[in-house]
Amino acid sequence: MAAAAAGCSDLTDVMRASSLEHQGPIDALSVSSEALAEFNRWLLVASKRVEYLRQKALEAKRVHAIEDERAAYRRRGAALQQQALEQRSNAAAAERNMMEWKQATASHLKQEAAARKADAQVREQAYQHAMTALHDAVVEGEEMAGQARAAVATHKAAVGSHIRSINRHLEARKDELRAAKEAQARQARNRVREAGMVMVPAEIAAQINGGR
């Protein structure tokens, strides 16, 4: 069996593969040709069996290697699949996060737009109220100014009329005083004349007047 395991298929191979110390003396004359032939046949069968077993072992090793390679391939495939699943999961999570961010941003922008619109409406209403109040104040001011102008005109007319009345009264009083002074002056002149006159009889005065 050891010789067959060593690759020997006949006695010649055994002699080449073995040393003299271990193979022992072989006396071909003491062994029959039939025994040698049987030994050669058995050695050939044993060597074939050993070769078959060696081939089976190599085949089993190749199969085991193939199985290992397939297992490694399956493990790599599973790892790649897991990575792909994780990548898809991460991509889906990123897409969800992006969608949520977009929705949140859109909602925030919508709220800001609504707030700006509401603020603009409030400012517009305040502006309209201010313009209405200003217009009312201007109208009221114009009315009050008109009333004031009318009152001033009425007051000026009344004052003018009163002043004219006073002037007329003063002029009339001046005329009365002037007339009184002239009357007093005439009376004084008349008294002076009367005091400087000599009384003559009427006949003489008539003669004097007639002589003129």
MARTORFI-130632 format. One line per 10 residues: number of its first residue (from 1); their letters; for each residue x, y, z of N, C-alpha, C, CB. Coordinates in nm, 3 decimals. Glycine has a CB too. Example, Ala and Ser with C-alpha at 12.3 -4.5 7.8 and 13.67 -1.06 7.14 Angstrom:
1 = AS = 1.319,-0.569,0.780,1.230,-0.450,0.780,1.320,-0.330,0.780,1.131,-0.447,0.905; 1.285,-0.225,0.708,1.367,-0.106,0.714,1.290,0.003,0.787,1.408,-0.060,0.572
//
This chain:
1 = MAAAAAGCSD = 0.083,-0.119,0.000,0.000,0.000,0.000,0.086,0.124,0.000,-0.094,0.001,0.120; 0.199,0.119,0.076,0.287,0.235,0.079,0.346,0.259,-0.058,0.398,0.215,0.182; 0.384,0.146,-0.128,0.439,0.161,-0.263,0.335,0.216,-0.357,0.492,0.028,-0.315; 0.212,0.168,-0.346,0.105,0.219,-0.433,0.078,0.364,-0.403,-0.023,0.137,-0.416; 0.082,0.398,-0.271,0.061,0.537,-0.234,0.174,0.623,-0.286,0.049,0.551,-0.083; 0.295,0.567,-0.299,0.409,0.642,-0.350,0.409,0.653,-0.500,0.538,0.579,-0.305; 0.310,0.589,-0.570,0.300,0.602,-0.715,0.359,0.486,-0.791,0.364,0.727,-0.759; 0.388,0.377,-0.724,0.445,0.261,-0.792,0.335,0.173,-0.848,0.533,0.182,-0.697; 0.354,0.131,-0.973,0.252,0.046,-1.034,0.304,-0.094,-1.067,0.199,0.112,-1.160; 0.435,-0.119,-1.050,0.492,-0.251,-1.069,0.617,-0.264,-0.983,0.524,-0.277,-1.218
11 = LTDVMRASSL = 0.682,-0.381,-0.992,0.799,-0.406,-0.909,0.917,-0.319,-0.947,0.840,-0.551,-0.918; 0.926,-0.284,-1.074,1.036,-0.196,-1.117,1.026,-0.061,-1.051,1.036,-0.179,-1.269; 0.900,-0.007,-1.042,0.880,0.120,-0.975,0.910,0.108,-0.827,0.738,0.170,-0.995; 0.878,-0.008,-0.770,0.905,-0.028,-0.627,1.054,-0.028,-0.603,0.843,-0.159,-0.576; 1.132,-0.096,-0.691,1.275,-0.101,-0.676,1.336,0.037,-0.694,1.335,-0.199,-0.774; 1.285,0.116,-0.785,1.341,0.250,-0.803,1.306,0.341,-0.687,1.292,0.311,-0.934; 1.182,0.326,-0.630,1.137,0.415,-0.525,1.185,0.375,-0.388,0.989,0.423,-0.524; 1.235,0.246,-0.372,1.275,0.197,-0.240,1.426,0.184,-0.235,1.208,0.063,-0.208; 1.479,0.195,-0.112,1.622,0.175,-0.090,1.645,0.029,-0.053,1.677,0.270,0.022; 1.773,-0.018,-0.061,1.804,-0.156,-0.029,1.784,-0.186,0.117,1.944,-0.188,-0.070
21 = EHQGPIDALS = 1.801,-0.081,0.203,1.786,-0.103,0.346,1.642,-0.138,0.382,1.830,0.019,0.424; 1.546,-0.082,0.309,1.406,-0.100,0.346,1.335,-0.205,0.263,1.334,0.030,0.334; 1.379,-0.228,0.138,1.304,-0.323,0.057,1.337,-0.468,0.091,1.332,-0.297,-0.090; 1.451,-0.488,0.154,1.489,-0.628,0.189,1.530,-0.708,0.066,1.370,-0.700,0.259; 1.596,-0.817,0.084,1.640,-0.897,-0.032,1.523,-0.962,-0.101,1.741,-1.004,0.009; 1.527,-0.954,-0.229,1.422,-1.018,-0.310,1.489,-1.130,-0.390,1.348,-0.913,-0.405; 1.448,-1.245,-0.364,1.506,-1.359,-0.435,1.405,-1.404,-0.539,1.543,-1.475,-0.338; 1.430,-1.364,-0.663,1.335,-1.398,-0.768,1.321,-1.548,-0.788,1.377,-1.333,-0.898; 1.426,-1.623,-0.750,1.417,-1.765,-0.769,1.327,-1.831,-0.668,1.551,-1.826,-0.764; 1.310,-1.764,-0.548,1.226,-1.823,-0.442,1.081,-1.788,-0.459,1.273,-1.777,-0.305
31 = VSSEALAEFN = 1.048,-1.698,-0.553,0.908,-1.654,-0.575,0.867,-1.701,-0.713,0.893,-1.496,-0.562; 0.750,-1.754,-0.718,0.702,-1.803,-0.847,0.660,-1.688,-0.936,0.585,-1.900,-0.827; 0.660,-1.720,-1.063,0.619,-1.616,-1.159,0.472,-1.580,-1.141,0.643,-1.664,-1.304; 0.390,-1.676,-1.101,0.249,-1.647,-1.079,0.233,-1.549,-0.962,0.170,-1.777,-1.051; 0.315,-1.568,-0.854,0.305,-1.476,-0.739,0.351,-1.337,-0.776,0.388,-1.527,-0.620; 0.461,-1.335,-0.858,0.507,-1.202,-0.902,0.402,-1.134,-0.991,0.640,-1.215,-0.979; 0.343,-1.217,-1.080,0.240,-1.158,-1.167,0.121,-1.110,-1.084,0.194,-1.261,-1.272; 0.082,-1.191,-0.986,-0.031,-1.150,-0.899,0.005,-1.024,-0.821,-0.069,-1.264,-0.802; 0.130,-1.016,-0.774,0.170,-0.898,-0.699,0.170,-0.774,-0.788,0.308,-0.919,-0.637; 0.222,-0.797,-0.913,0.220,-0.684,-1.008,0.076,-0.638,-1.038,0.291,-0.723,-1.140
41 = RWLLVASKRV = -0.011,-0.743,-1.056,-0.151,-0.708,-1.085,-0.211,-0.634,-0.967,-0.234,-0.835,-1.116; -0.186,-0.685,-0.845,-0.242,-0.622,-0.726,-0.185,-0.481,-0.709,-0.214,-0.707,-0.600; -0.056,-0.469,-0.737,0.008,-0.338,-0.723,-0.049,-0.240,-0.824,0.160,-0.349,-0.739; -0.075,-0.293,-0.946,-0.135,-0.206,-1.047,-0.274,-0.161,-1.005,-0.142,-0.279,-1.182; -0.356,-0.259,-0.954,-0.490,-0.224,-0.906,-0.482,-0.126,-0.790,-0.568,-0.349,-0.863; -0.386,-0.154,-0.697,-0.372,-0.065,-0.581,-0.330,0.075,-0.623,-0.271,-0.123,-0.481; -0.235,0.078,-0.722,-0.190,0.211,-0.768,-0.303,0.286,-0.838,-0.070,0.197,-0.862; -0.384,0.209,-0.916,-0.500,0.274,-0.979,-0.599,0.324,-0.874,-0.570,0.177,-1.075; -0.616,0.235,-0.770,-0.709,0.277,-0.662,-0.656,0.401,-0.592,-0.730,0.164,-0.560; -0.523,0.398,-0.566,-0.464,0.516,-0.501,-0.478,0.639,-0.590,-0.314,0.491,-0.468
51 = EYLRQKALEA = -0.451,0.620,-0.721,-0.465,0.733,-0.814,-0.610,0.782,-0.820,-0.418,0.693,-0.955; -0.702,0.682,-0.818,-0.845,0.721,-0.817,-0.879,0.801,-0.694,-0.935,0.596,-0.825; -0.828,0.748,-0.578,-0.855,0.820,-0.453,-0.791,0.959,-0.454,-0.805,0.740,-0.333; -0.667,0.962,-0.514,-0.601,1.093,-0.522,-0.682,1.189,-0.609,-0.457,1.078,-0.577; -0.729,1.137,-0.722,-0.810,1.220,-0.811,-0.940,1.263,-0.741,-0.842,1.145,-0.941; -1.000,1.163,-0.667,-1.122,1.198,-0.592,-1.093,1.305,-0.489,-1.180,1.074,-0.523; -0.976,1.292,-0.422,-0.939,1.392,-0.323,-0.917,1.528,-0.388,-0.812,1.349,-0.247; -0.846,1.522,-0.505,-0.826,1.650,-0.578,-0.959,1.709,-0.624,-0.733,1.630,-0.699; -1.046,1.616,-0.674,-1.178,1.663,-0.718,-1.257,1.721,-0.601,-1.258,1.548,-0.783; -1.248,1.647,-0.486,-1.318,1.698,-0.367,-1.259,1.832,-0.325,-1.308,1.596,-0.251
61 = KRVHAIEDER = -1.124,1.842,-0.337,-1.060,1.970,-0.302,-1.104,2.081,-0.396,-0.908,1.956,-0.305; -1.110,2.044,-0.529,-1.157,2.143,-0.626,-1.302,2.182,-0.598,-1.143,2.090,-0.769; -1.385,2.080,-0.568,-1.526,2.108,-0.536,-1.537,2.195,-0.412,-1.605,1.978,-0.517; -1.452,2.157,-0.312,-1.454,2.237,-0.188,-1.409,2.380,-0.216,-1.363,2.173,-0.081; -1.303,2.390,-0.303,-1.257,2.525,-0.338,-1.366,2.602,-0.412,-1.129,2.518,-0.425; -1.433,2.527,-0.505,-1.542,2.592,-0.579,-1.654,2.633,-0.483,-1.598,2.497,-0.687; -1.687,2.543,-0.389,-1.789,2.576,-0.292,-1.750,2.696,-0.206,-1.817,2.456,-0.203; -1.618,2.693,-0.167,-1.570,2.809,-0.090,-1.579,2.937,-0.173,-1.424,2.786,-0.044; -1.540,2.923,-0.301,-1.547,3.041,-0.387,-1.692,3.087,-0.405,-1.484,3.012,-0.524; -1.779,2.985,-0.423,-1.921,3.020,-0.437,-1.974,3.082,-0.308,-2.004,2.896,-0.474
71 = AAYRRRGAAL = -1.933,3.025,-0.194,-1.977,3.081,-0.066,-1.924,3.224,-0.050,-1.929,2.993,0.052; -1.794,3.242,-0.088,-1.738,3.377,-0.080,-1.813,3.471,-0.176,-1.587,3.375,-0.114; -1.843,3.415,-0.296,-1.919,3.497,-0.392,-2.057,3.532,-0.337,-1.933,3.423,-0.526; -2.120,3.427,-0.274,-2.252,3.455,-0.215,-2.240,3.558,-0.103,-2.315,3.325,-0.161; -2.128,3.542,-0.022,-2.111,3.640,0.085,-2.088,3.781,0.028,-1.993,3.600,0.177; -2.003,3.785,-0.079,-1.982,3.915,-0.142,-2.113,3.968,-0.202,-1.875,3.905,-0.251; -2.189,3.877,-0.267,-2.318,3.919,-0.322,-2.412,3.968,-0.214,-2.382,3.805,-0.399; -2.416,3.891,-0.103,-2.503,3.932,0.008,-2.458,4.067,0.064,-2.503,3.826,0.119; -2.322,4.081,0.076,-2.270,4.209,0.128,-2.303,4.322,0.032,-2.116,4.200,0.150; -2.282,4.293,-0.101,-2.316,4.397,-0.200,-2.465,4.428,-0.200,-2.273,4.353,-0.340
81 = QQQALEQRSN = -2.545,4.320,-0.188,-2.690,4.341,-0.181,-2.728,4.422,-0.058,-2.763,4.207,-0.180; -2.661,4.387,0.058,-2.688,4.462,0.180,-2.646,4.608,0.164,-2.614,4.398,0.299; -2.527,4.626,0.098,-2.485,4.763,0.073,-2.582,4.835,-0.019,-2.346,4.764,0.013; -2.630,4.762,-0.121,-2.727,4.822,-0.213,-2.856,4.858,-0.139,-2.757,4.728,-0.330; -2.899,4.762,-0.052,-3.020,4.791,0.027,-2.998,4.910,0.117,-3.060,4.669,0.110; -2.880,4.913,0.182,-2.850,5.027,0.269,-2.843,5.157,0.188,-2.718,5.003,0.345; -2.781,5.148,0.070,-2.774,5.268,-0.014,-2.912,5.313,-0.057,-2.686,5.242,-0.136; -2.996,5.213,-0.098,-3.133,5.249,-0.135,-3.209,5.306,-0.017,-3.207,5.127,-0.190; -3.186,5.243,0.102,-3.251,5.294,0.222,-3.203,5.435,0.254,-3.225,5.201,0.340; -3.069,5.454,0.242,-3.015,5.587,0.268,-3.065,5.688,0.165,-2.861,5.584,0.267
91 = AAAAERNMME = -3.072,5.642,0.038,-3.124,5.731,-0.066,-3.270,5.766,-0.041,-3.108,5.667,-0.205; -3.348,5.662,-0.001,-3.489,5.688,0.030,-3.502,5.782,0.149,-3.564,5.556,0.057; -3.419,5.759,0.254,-3.421,5.848,0.370,-3.380,5.989,0.331,-3.329,5.794,0.481; -3.274,5.998,0.246,-3.231,6.131,0.201,-3.340,6.198,0.119,-3.102,6.121,0.119; -3.408,6.117,0.033,-3.517,6.174,-0.047,-3.632,6.219,0.042,-3.567,6.072,-0.149; -3.663,6.137,0.145,-3.768,6.178,0.239,-3.727,6.305,0.313,-3.798,6.065,0.340; -3.600,6.306,0.358,-3.553,6.426,0.428,-3.559,6.548,0.338,-3.410,6.406,0.479; -3.517,6.527,0.209,-3.523,6.639,0.115,-3.666,6.683,0.091,-3.458,6.601,-0.016; -3.757,6.585,0.077,-3.898,6.619,0.058,-3.954,6.693,0.180,-3.981,6.491,0.030; -3.920,6.639,0.299,-3.967,6.707,0.420,-3.908,6.847,0.430,-3.929,6.625,0.545
101 = WKQATASHLK = -3.779,6.860,0.393,-3.716,6.992,0.398,-3.783,7.086,0.299,-3.566,6.982,0.370; -3.809,7.033,0.178,-3.877,7.116,0.078,-4.016,7.157,0.126,-3.887,7.042,-0.057; -4.089,7.060,0.183,-4.222,7.092,0.233,-4.215,7.194,0.345,-4.293,6.966,0.282; -4.119,7.173,0.439,-4.104,7.268,0.549,-4.065,7.406,0.497,-3.999,7.218,0.650; -3.972,7.406,0.399,-3.930,7.535,0.341,-4.046,7.602,0.268,-3.812,7.514,0.244; -4.122,7.521,0.191,-4.237,7.578,0.120,-4.340,7.630,0.218,-4.302,7.473,0.028; -4.365,7.554,0.327,-4.460,7.601,0.428,-4.411,7.729,0.494,-4.483,7.493,0.534; -4.280,7.733,0.524,-4.223,7.852,0.587,-4.234,7.972,0.492,-4.076,7.829,0.626; -4.199,7.950,0.366,-4.209,8.059,0.268,-4.353,8.104,0.249,-4.150,8.015,0.134; -4.446,8.004,0.252,-4.588,8.038,0.238,-4.634,8.121,0.357,-4.673,7.911,0.226
111 = QEAAARKADA = -4.591,8.081,0.478,-4.625,8.158,0.597,-4.567,8.299,0.591,-4.577,8.087,0.723; -4.441,8.308,0.546,-4.379,8.440,0.534,-4.454,8.525,0.431,-4.230,8.428,0.495; -4.492,8.464,0.318,-4.567,8.537,0.216,-4.702,8.583,0.272,-4.588,8.450,0.091; -4.770,8.492,0.346,-4.898,8.530,0.407,-4.879,8.643,0.508,-4.964,8.408,0.475; -4.770,8.634,0.586,-4.743,8.740,0.685,-4.714,8.872,0.614,-4.624,8.701,0.775; -4.634,8.867,0.506,-4.606,8.990,0.430,-4.733,9.046,0.369,-4.502,8.964,0.320; -4.819,8.957,0.317,-4.944,9.003,0.258,-5.033,9.066,0.364,-5.017,8.886,0.189; -5.043,9.000,0.481,-5.124,9.056,0.589,-5.068,9.190,0.635,-5.131,8.958,0.707; -4.934,9.198,0.647,-4.872,9.323,0.688,-4.896,9.432,0.584,-4.721,9.303,0.710; -4.885,9.394,0.455,-4.912,9.492,0.349,-5.058,9.539,0.355,-4.881,9.432,0.211
121 = QVREQAYQHA = -5.150,9.445,0.380,-5.290,9.484,0.392,-5.312,9.578,0.510,-5.379,9.361,0.406; -5.246,9.546,0.624,-5.259,9.634,0.742,-5.204,9.772,0.710,-5.185,9.573,0.864; -5.085,9.775,0.645,-5.026,9.905,0.610,-5.115,9.980,0.511,-4.886,9.886,0.550; -5.172,9.907,0.414,-5.260,9.971,0.317,-5.384,10.027,0.386,-5.302,9.872,0.207; -5.443,9.947,0.478,-5.559,9.997,0.552,-5.523,10.118,0.636,-5.617,9.888,0.640; -5.406,10.111,0.703,-5.363,10.225,0.784,-5.341,10.348,0.696,-5.233,10.191,0.861; -5.281,10.325,0.577,-5.258,10.437,0.485,-5.391,10.495,0.438,-5.174,10.391,0.364; -5.485,10.405,0.403,-5.617,10.454,0.361,-5.686,10.531,0.472,-5.704,10.337,0.316; -5.678,10.477,0.597,-5.739,10.549,0.709,-5.672,10.684,0.729,-5.729,10.465,0.838; -5.538,10.686,0.719,-5.467,10.812,0.737,-5.504,10.911,0.627,-5.315,10.789,0.737
131 = MTALHDAVVE = -5.512,10.861,0.501,-5.549,10.950,0.391,-5.693,10.999,0.407,-5.532,10.878,0.257; -5.782,10.911,0.452,-5.921,10.953,0.475,-5.928,11.057,0.585,-6.009,10.832,0.511; -5.854,11.029,0.696,-5.854,11.126,0.806,-5.794,11.258,0.761,-5.776,11.071,0.927; -5.684,11.252,0.680,-5.623,11.375,0.630,-5.719,11.450,0.538,-5.493,11.343,0.556; -5.785,11.372,0.450,-5.882,11.437,0.360,-5.995,11.501,0.439,-5.939,11.335,0.260; -6.047,11.428,0.540,-6.153,11.485,0.624,-6.103,11.609,0.697,-6.205,11.380,0.726; -5.976,11.601,0.747,-5.921,11.717,0.817,-5.906,11.836,0.723,-5.786,11.683,0.881; -5.862,11.806,0.598,-5.847,11.915,0.500,-5.983,11.975,0.467,-5.780,11.863,0.371; -6.083,11.887,0.445,-6.218,11.938,0.416,-6.271,12.019,0.533,-6.313,11.821,0.384; -6.252,11.962,0.655,-6.299,12.034,0.774,-6.224,12.166,0.790,-6.281,11.948,0.899
141 = GEEMAGQARA = -6.092,12.162,0.761,-6.015,12.286,0.769,-6.061,12.388,0.668,-5.868,12.257,0.750; -6.089,12.339,0.546,-6.140,12.432,0.444,-6.276,12.489,0.485,-6.151,12.362,0.308; -6.362,12.402,0.540,-6.491,12.451,0.587,-6.473,12.553,0.699,-6.579,12.335,0.635; -6.383,12.519,0.796,-6.360,12.612,0.906,-6.297,12.741,0.855,-6.270,12.548,1.012; -6.205,12.727,0.755,-6.145,12.848,0.698,-6.249,12.932,0.627,-6.032,12.811,0.601; -6.340,12.862,0.554,-6.449,12.935,0.488,-6.539,13.006,0.589,-6.531,12.841,0.402; -6.571,12.929,0.696,-6.653,12.991,0.800,-6.579,13.107,0.866,-6.692,12.887,0.906; -6.446,13.087,0.888,-6.370,13.196,0.949,-6.364,13.316,0.856,-6.228,13.149,0.983; -6.343,13.289,0.725,-6.341,13.401,0.629,-6.476,13.472,0.626,-6.305,13.350,0.488; -6.582,13.389,0.627,-6.716,13.451,0.628,-6.736,13.531,0.755,-6.826,13.345,0.614
151 = AVATHKAAVG = -6.692,13.474,0.869,-6.708,13.547,0.996,-6.625,13.675,0.995,-6.668,13.459,1.115; -6.500,13.663,0.941,-6.415,13.783,0.934,-6.477,13.887,0.842,-6.274,13.746,0.884; -6.529,13.835,0.726,-6.593,13.930,0.633,-6.713,13.996,0.699,-6.636,13.858,0.503; -6.794,13.914,0.769,-6.911,13.971,0.838,-6.866,14.070,0.945,-6.997,13.859,0.903; -6.759,14.027,1.020,-6.710,14.117,1.125,-6.654,14.246,1.064,-6.602,14.048,1.209; -6.578,14.228,0.951,-6.525,14.347,0.886,-6.637,14.436,0.835,-6.433,14.307,0.770; -6.742,14.372,0.779,-6.855,14.452,0.730,-6.923,14.525,0.845,-6.957,14.362,0.657; -6.942,14.449,0.957,-7.006,14.512,1.073,-6.920,14.625,1.128,-7.033,14.409,1.182; -6.788,14.596,1.138,-6.697,14.699,1.189,-6.694,14.819,1.095,-6.554,14.643,1.207; -6.688,14.790,0.962,-6.689,14.900,0.866,-6.816,14.982,0.875,-6.672,14.847,0.725
161 = SHIRSINRHL = -6.928,14.908,0.886,-7.055,14.980,0.899,-7.059,15.064,1.026,-7.172,14.881,0.898; -7.006,15.004,1.135,-7.004,15.078,1.261,-6.912,15.199,1.252,-6.959,14.986,1.376; -6.796,15.174,1.185,-6.702,15.286,1.171,-6.762,15.394,1.083,-6.569,15.238,1.112; -6.827,15.353,0.972,-6.891,15.453,0.888,-7.000,15.528,0.963,-6.949,15.388,0.763; -7.073,15.449,1.046,-7.177,15.516,1.126,-7.116,15.616,1.223,-7.260,15.413,1.202; -7.004,15.573,1.284,-6.935,15.664,1.377,-6.882,15.786,1.303,-6.818,15.592,1.450; -6.823,15.759,1.182,-6.772,15.872,1.103,-6.883,15.968,1.064,-6.702,15.822,0.977; -6.998,15.908,1.022,-7.112,15.995,0.989,-7.157,16.076,1.110,-7.229,15.912,0.934; -7.159,16.005,1.225,-7.200,16.075,1.348,-7.100,16.185,1.383,-7.213,15.976,1.465; -6.968,16.149,1.365,-6.866,16.251,1.394,-6.876,16.369,1.298,-6.726,16.189,1.387
171 = EARKDELRAA = -6.897,16.336,1.169,-6.911,16.443,1.071,-7.032,16.530,1.103,-6.923,16.386,0.929; -7.142,16.462,1.136,-7.262,16.540,1.173,-7.237,16.625,1.297,-7.383,16.447,1.198; -7.162,16.563,1.394,-7.131,16.638,1.516,-7.039,16.755,1.485,-7.068,16.547,1.621; -6.940,16.727,1.394,-6.851,16.836,1.353,-6.931,16.948,1.288,-6.743,16.785,1.258; -7.024,16.904,1.198,-7.108,17.007,1.132,-7.190,17.084,1.234,-7.202,16.942,1.027; -7.244,17.011,1.332,-7.322,17.079,1.436,-7.235,17.175,1.517,-7.387,16.977,1.530; -7.115,17.126,1.553,-7.024,17.213,1.629,-6.981,17.333,1.546,-6.900,17.136,1.675; -6.951,17.305,1.415,-6.912,17.415,1.327,-7.026,17.517,1.316,-6.874,17.362,1.188; -7.145,17.459,1.296,-7.261,17.550,1.284,-7.283,17.627,1.414,-7.389,17.471,1.248; -7.266,17.557,1.528,-7.283,17.626,1.658,-7.178,17.733,1.675,-7.277,17.525,1.774
181 = KEAQARQARN = -7.050,17.698,1.637,-6.943,17.798,1.648,-6.971,17.916,1.557,-6.807,17.737,1.615; -7.013,17.887,1.433,-7.044,17.997,1.340,-7.160,18.082,1.394,-7.078,17.942,1.199; -7.259,18.009,1.452,-7.372,18.084,1.509,-7.326,18.169,1.626,-7.484,17.988,1.555; -7.239,18.110,1.709,-7.186,18.189,1.822,-7.103,18.305,1.773,-7.102,18.100,1.916; -7.025,18.278,1.666,-6.944,18.388,1.612,-7.031,18.497,1.555,-6.848,18.338,1.505; -7.134,18.458,1.483,-7.224,18.558,1.427,-7.291,18.637,1.538,-7.330,18.492,1.338; -7.334,18.558,1.639,-7.396,18.628,1.752,-7.298,18.726,1.819,-7.447,18.526,1.856; -7.171,18.678,1.830,-7.074,18.770,1.891,-7.051,18.891,1.804,-6.940,18.699,1.917; -7.037,18.872,1.671,-7.018,18.984,1.582,-7.141,19.078,1.587,-6.994,18.934,1.438; -7.255,19.012,1.592,-7.376,19.094,1.598,-7.380,19.175,1.726,-7.501,19.006,1.587
191 = RVREAGMVMV = -7.338,19.111,1.836,-7.340,19.187,1.961,-7.238,19.300,1.957,-7.311,19.094,2.081; -7.123,19.270,1.893,-7.021,19.376,1.882,-7.073,19.488,1.795,-6.889,19.321,1.824; -7.136,19.450,1.688,-7.191,19.552,1.599,-7.299,19.633,1.670,-7.247,19.487,1.473; -7.378,19.555,1.739,-7.486,19.625,1.810,-7.430,19.717,1.917,-7.583,19.524,1.872; -7.322,19.669,1.977,-7.264,19.755,2.081,-7.198,19.878,2.021,-7.162,19.678,2.165; -7.146,19.870,1.900,-7.079,19.986,1.838,-7.174,20.071,1.758,-6.966,19.939,1.748; -7.294,20.043,1.743,-7.391,20.119,1.666,-7.452,20.234,1.749,-7.500,20.025,1.614; -7.483,20.339,1.680,-7.552,20.453,1.742,-7.698,20.448,1.698,-7.484,20.592,1.702; -7.783,20.457,1.787,-7.926,20.452,1.755,-7.969,20.589,1.701,-8.009,20.413,1.881; -8.022,20.591,1.586,-8.074,20.713,1.522,-8.223,20.694,1.500,-8.000,20.742,1.386
201 = PAEIAAQING = -8.284,20.796,1.491,-8.429,20.783,1.467,-8.453,20.718,1.332,-8.499,20.920,1.474; -8.571,20.672,1.317,-8.602,20.600,1.194,-8.607,20.691,1.076,-8.733,20.528,1.208; -8.646,20.812,1.096,-8.654,20.905,0.984,-8.516,20.936,0.932,-8.727,21.033,1.024; -8.424,20.953,1.025,-8.287,20.987,0.983,-8.223,20.866,0.915,-8.201,21.032,1.105; -8.250,20.753,0.969,-8.192,20.633,0.906,-8.248,20.616,0.768,-8.218,20.508,0.991; -8.378,20.649,0.752,-8.435,20.636,0.618,-8.374,20.734,0.524,-8.583,20.653,0.621; -8.347,20.854,0.572,-8.284,20.952,0.487,-8.144,20.910,0.448,-8.283,21.086,0.554; -8.075,20.858,0.551,-7.938,20.815,0.521,-7.938,20.704,0.417,-7.866,20.768,0.648; -8.029,20.612,0.438,-8.035,20.502,0.343,-8.081,20.549,0.208,-8.127,20.394,0.394; -8.169,20.642,0.206,-8.216,20.693,0.078,-8.109,20.772,0.009,-8.339,20.778,0.097
211 = GR = -8.025,20.840,0.086,-7.918,20.915,0.021,-7.814,20.827,-0.040,-7.853,21.007,0.118; -7.804,20.719,0.006,-7.707,20.626,-0.056,-7.751,20.586,-0.194,-7.689,20.503,0.029
//
